[in-house]
Amino acid sequence: MIPIARPQMGEEEKQLVWSALSSGMLAQGARVRELEERFAAFIGVPHAVATSSGTTALHLALLAAGVGPGDEVITVPFTFIASANSILYTGARPVFVDVEEPTFNMDPSLIEAAITPRTRAIMPVSLYGQPADLSAISAIAERRGLALIEDAAQSHGAAIGERRSGTWGAGCFSFYPTKNMTTGEGGMVTTSDAELADRVRLTREHGMKVRYHHDIIGYNFRMTDIHASIGLAQLDKLPGYNRRRREIAARYDAELRGVITPRVPAGVTHVYHQYTIRVRQRDAFVERLRELGVGTGIYYPIPVHRQKPFIALGYGEQSYPVTELLTEQVVSIPVHPSLSDDEVSEVIGAVNQVAAELGSLEPAIAT
Ligand SMILES: Cc1ncc(COP(=O)(O)O)c(C=O)c1O
């Protein structure tokens, strides 16, 4: 079976982790600082603050932007639940706007109508490794005096022109094992705003700048030096990993038939955390691919507003037609950098065969 993800751990990761273990310095220390500095340089911002996960990165960035009880944050329902949960953790309420069909990302034309006097921030998600329309969204945020928190959990190294995901407002990355780079568990907030970075740091460690002097109520959302050691080795490999993901995606774009393939606007660098196609008869499609030895993933089968906790909060009756359509059609196929050329050919052969068996899906709109 060709799996949907295959995290790569080499000698470099093992040696760095071993040296961290041997040093006896296990908690947040020099390795975390080094990862912060090098990740900031890679993204192209002056500040990066490492966290225990992508979820805690989002939570801290929202708190640092001043989001709290009674506020609203505009985000999308076509995402992993952590985007919306992080808003709830602050006491604020997520307000959903639908996504655009061709890119799977936040539709900027729907934002203005969702803004109320309570709106404090906008949280676009750069889904599957493709940046949301951050130029348009940040222009709205600036005009309306709102914070911009990008959920960049899946978009390490993605860019619009020369500008990388994570450089608009605050970028929140995840280093979960299946992501384009990993630390095991971990996350990072990136920003050009020195004050925001300071607030994230303070809240990450129990509001403590001077040892055992606490200025605010904070959390323990720190990364360990063990996790940062994995990240340092992975960051060196990230550009090569992303190149390989894009190479595989280019073959899929050119050779897949009878399914809708991702659309990438001109000038955008997609880093293919997932290569997500849209198919007819998805359950049968997935089952046939499994029989042919190809693993798949469904990201995501249920929109956030239809998840049980959100139904309990009164979101269940809301309707986001594009999201609801996409959650029925999307399938991600293997695109991880360790795939051999033969495995890529096998995936293409299998997808094309199943699409021919089950009938092709054409874009309903011009793309
Ligand atoms: C879009 C999105 N947001 C947030 C997260 C949360 O990241 P983590 O799992 O590191 O907490 C993830 C990752 O799983 C994600 O894919």
The ligand as a Gaussian input file, in Angstrom:
#p B3LYP/6-31G(d) Opt

LIG

0 1
 C       -5.438000      23.783000       9.223000
 C       -4.875000      23.362000      10.538000
 N       -4.995000      24.196000      11.583000
 C       -4.489000      23.888000      12.794000
 C       -3.832000      22.698000      13.014000
 C       -3.371000      22.368000      14.396000
 O       -2.036000      22.010000      14.479000
 P       -1.552000      20.947000      15.596000
 O       -2.068000      19.614000      15.204000
 O       -0.050000      21.045000      15.519000
 O       -2.069000      21.433000      16.912000
 C       -3.662000      21.805000      11.951000
 C       -2.913000      20.547000      12.087000
 O       -3.236000      19.494000      12.373000
 C       -4.219000      22.139000      10.683000
 O       -4.103000      21.299000       9.648000

